[in-house]
Amino acid sequence: MITIYTDGAAKGNPGKGGYGTVLMYKGHRKELSEGFRLTTNNRMELLAVIKGLEALKVEGIPVTIYSDSKYVVDAVVKGWIWGWQKKGFSGKKNVDLWKRYIPLHLKYKPTFKWVKGHAGNIENERCDQLAVNAAEGPDLNVDFAFEAERNNK
């Protein structure tokens, strides 16, 4: 089984943000993180999941994703994303990311497990550390979709 832990963080919401992802498989470990100059916590939570799935190199192995984001976990586990998709994501936020996530979901069919954030789960804490450090980094990326949407309001 492939295990993916994820977390996202944003200061100010919107504000500087980042994600952290830890992938584990048969004793191998990979950590991913990236920071953005202006984004939201929910975007970073979802992007952490996307980046974890995009990093996978093989199909057909069960994938379990651990996240402390009720937004992401409930949207997938409760099937909300399929209703949003049928309605063209009308009135929903983070449409660009959900559209990026859906093909990955169909490809890998991950199982989601919600974990309580900041409750001592070692890997979740590591993801939080990666996300916060990325958000505080000197070379922050542009979350183009978020900034474009924000500027068009």
Secondary structure, DSSP 8 states (H G I E B T S, - for coil): -EEEEEEEEEETTTEEEEEEEEEEETTEEEEEEEEEEEE-HHHHHHHHHHHHHHT---SSS-EEEEES-HHHHHHHHT-HHHHHHHTTTTT-S-HHHHHHHHHHHHHH--EEEE--TTSS-HHHHHHHHHHHHHHTSSS-B--HHHHHHHHT-
